[in-house]
Amino acid sequence: SGAKGQGIPAALPSALATARIIEDIGSIQYPEGVKSPKPELNVNAKQGKFRYDRDFLLQFMAVCKEKPDSLPPLDAIGLEPVDQSFALTRGGSHGRRSSSTA
Amino acid sequence: QEVDMQAQAENIRTVFNDPTNFNVKHPLYSPWTLWFDSPATKGRNLPQTPMTSFPQTPVAQTPGGVAAQGWMEDIKRVITFDSVEEFWGLYNNIVPPSQLPQKANYYLFKEGIIPAWEDDANKNGGKWSIQLPRDKNRSVVDKMWLYTMLAAIGETFDPLLTSGEGSDSPQSLITGVIVSTRPQFYRISIWTRTAPTLAGGDDDKLRERIEGIGRHFKTQVLGYPESQRLAGALATEVEFLSHKDSEKKGKQAKKIVV
């Protein structure tokens, strides 16, 4: 746990770039064990204007790990963890990458 | 397995069917832009990377943007995204609030709205916010911020939108969410497009809607019982203040508390 998606090859960004927008959220059938978004959130949804509940969204956490192509180098904007040792000593206990933190 | 096969038969592959070769993605209700600032971003001359991969901070696109130019100078635009899949790619590759420096801010705002009072979408609005003592909350602030972002991008903050009432879906009241780290505390805020004047009459409906957002924030997102009082040393209640009242710096400020 805690791995930054090393197991996933660099194909994800291109899939992201070429994937079509879902037009009818109600028509999508998810694999067994994956929850659909709560239907009541999208009763009157216009095309592509969907709302998603937290439980549905959290399911993506463990799957979508690849860095987006458009993310700039974070150190270039001063966006770096303040304390690298903090991540080592305490990082494992935060459950940030666990999907069952509720 | 049956579902998998059916999905393939229809040639629809979500990221759950195939994490590397999915061919559909989940669009967000609105595209969002993440901004960041900290003492370390001040005076940085950007970009050091190609223009295309690092969009300049578009401070002066709107009249409000011109007014906010000084404020926006050191706030760096990180990324704009419009799908659930891209949000998580960002989330899994960025620094969580607990590991930001002590005077940093993330601003997650709808695309085209800058994180400043002066923006047209914000100038008549206000914010729900909570302040949490740093020491006691370092282990939970990351989850609170994640849940705040998920309610924002999932567009579940506004009870009127969620209720599905009426077919002419009203405009969302949410313009953005912010997490701030300070030496003694964290603050998480939800910015709204409008703010009740607390004058009664027609205003009561808006106040009800705004209060619904605050209650959802307190109970569903932050996870507190509705009746729990939170104020204390370095801590505030979940409270709403219009930006106009914020400018008055405490004088005549009319707070709403949930």
Chai-1 contact restraints between the chains, C-beta under 6 A:
chainA,res_idxA,chainB,res_idxB,connection_type,confidence,min_distance_angstrom,max_distance_angstrom,comment,restraint_id
A,A11,B,T20,contact,1.0,0.0,6.0,A-B,restraint_1
A,L12,B,T20,contact,1.0,0.0,6.0,A-B,restraint_2
A,A15,B,N21,contact,1.0,0.0,6.0,A-B,restraint_3
A,A15,B,F22,contact,1.0,0.0,6.0,A-B,restraint_4
A,L16,B,E85,contact,1.0,0.0,6.0,A-B,restraint_5
A,A19,B,F22,contact,1.0,0.0,6.0,A-B,restraint_6
A,A19,B,N23,contact,1.0,0.0,6.0,A-B,restraint_7
A,A19,B,V24,contact,1.0,0.0,6.0,A-B,restraint_8
A,A19,B,K25,contact,1.0,0.0,6.0,A-B,restraint_9
A,R20,B,V24,contact,1.0,0.0,6.0,A-B,restraint_10
A,I21,B,P27,contact,1.0,0.0,6.0,A-B,restraint_11
A,I22,B,V24,contact,1.0,0.0,6.0,A-B,restraint_12
A,I22,B,H26,contact,1.0,0.0,6.0,A-B,restraint_13
A,Q29,B,V3,contact,1.0,0.0,6.0,A-B,restraint_14
A,Q29,B,A7,contact,1.0,0.0,6.0,A-B,restraint_15
A,Y30,B,F16,contact,1.0,0.0,6.0,A-B,restraint_16
A,P31,B,V3,contact,1.0,0.0,6.0,A-B,restraint_17
A,P31,B,D4,contact,1.0,0.0,6.0,A-B,restraint_18
A,P31,B,F16,contact,1.0,0.0,6.0,A-B,restraint_19
A,P31,B,N17,contact,1.0,0.0,6.0,A-B,restraint_20
A,E32,B,V3,contact,1.0,0.0,6.0,A-B,restraint_21
A,V34,B,F16,contact,1.0,0.0,6.0,A-B,restraint_22
A,V43,B,G164,contact,1.0,0.0,6.0,A-B,restraint_23
A,N44,B,G164,contact,1.0,0.0,6.0,A-B,restraint_24
A,N44,B,S167,contact,1.0,0.0,6.0,A-B,restraint_25
A,N44,B,S169,contact,1.0,0.0,6.0,A-B,restraint_26
A,G48,B,P27,contact,1.0,0.0,6.0,A-B,restraint_27
A,K49,B,Y29,contact,1.0,0.0,6.0,A-B,restraint_28
A,R51,B,Y29,contact,1.0,0.0,6.0,A-B,restraint_29
A,R51,B,G154,contact,1.0,0.0,6.0,A-B,restraint_30
A,R51,B,E155,contact,1.0,0.0,6.0,A-B,restraint_31
A,R51,B,T156,contact,1.0,0.0,6.0,A-B,restraint_32
A,Y52,B,G154,contact,1.0,0.0,6.0,A-B,restraint_33
A,R54,B,L150,contact,1.0,0.0,6.0,A-B,restraint_34
A,L57,B,L150,contact,1.0,0.0,6.0,A-B,restraint_35
A,L57,B,G154,contact,1.0,0.0,6.0,A-B,restraint_36
A,F60,B,V84,contact,1.0,0.0,6.0,A-B,restraint_37
A,F60,B,W88,contact,1.0,0.0,6.0,A-B,restraint_38
A,M61,B,W88,contact,1.0,0.0,6.0,A-B,restraint_39
A,V63,B,V15,contact,1.0,0.0,6.0,A-B,restraint_40
A,V63,B,P19,contact,1.0,0.0,6.0,A-B,restraint_41
A,C64,B,E85,contact,1.0,0.0,6.0,A-B,restraint_42
A,C64,B,W88,contact,1.0,0.0,6.0,A-B,restraint_43
A,C64,B,G89,contact,1.0,0.0,6.0,A-B,restraint_44
A,K65,B,N92,contact,1.0,0.0,6.0,A-B,restraint_45
A,E66,B,G89,contact,1.0,0.0,6.0,A-B,restraint_46
A,K67,B,N93,contact,1.0,0.0,6.0,A-B,restraint_47
A,P68,B,E86,contact,1.0,0.0,6.0,A-B,restraint_48
A,P68,B,G89,contact,1.0,0.0,6.0,A-B,restraint_49
A,P68,B,L90,contact,1.0,0.0,6.0,A-B,restraint_50
A,S70,B,I79,contact,1.0,0.0,6.0,A-B,restraint_51
A,L71,B,I79,contact,1.0,0.0,6.0,A-B,restraint_52
A,P72,B,T49,contact,1.0,0.0,6.0,A-B,restraint_53
A,P72,B,F54,contact,1.0,0.0,6.0,A-B,restraint_54
A,A76,B,Q48,contact,1.0,0.0,6.0,A-B,restraint_55
A,I77,B,T41,contact,1.0,0.0,6.0,A-B,restraint_56
A,I77,B,K76,contact,1.0,0.0,6.0,A-B,restraint_57
A,G78,B,S38,contact,1.0,0.0,6.0,A-B,restraint_58
A,G78,B,A40,contact,1.0,0.0,6.0,A-B,restraint_59
A,G78,B,T41,contact,1.0,0.0,6.0,A-B,restraint_60
A,L79,B,F36,contact,1.0,0.0,6.0,A-B,restraint_61
A,L79,B,V95,contact,1.0,0.0,6.0,A-B,restraint_62
A,P81,B,V95,contact,1.0,0.0,6.0,A-B,restraint_63
A,P81,B,Q99,contact,1.0,0.0,6.0,A-B,restraint_64
A,V82,B,Q99,contact,1.0,0.0,6.0,A-B,restraint_65
A,V82,B,P101,contact,1.0,0.0,6.0,A-B,restraint_66
A,H94,B,D142,contact,1.0,0.0,6.0,A-B,restraint_67
A,R96,B,P96,contact,1.0,0.0,6.0,A-B,restraint_68
A,R96,B,D142,contact,1.0,0.0,6.0,A-B,restraint_69
A,T101,B,K143,contact,1.0,0.0,6.0,A-B,restraint_70
